[in-house]
Amino acid sequence: LLLDGPYRQEIGLQSFKMAILAAKGNGIFRVLSFALDLLDRHKHALSANKIRRVNIL
């Protein structure tokens, strides 16, 4: 489990088997960049085989 705060720190999501991205408010921009990176890696077969999306409002 890794919890990231509102500070500048590089996190290598590719080292994790599973990632659950959650955000609220302005934090969505950081999570969006993680999600786009994971999608790009998935397209090029550099990460997990499955991507699941869950929206919670």
Secondary structure, 3 states (H helix, E strand, C coil): CCCCCCCCCCCCHHHCCCCCCCCCHHHHHHHHHHHHHHHHHHHCCCCCCCCCCCCCC
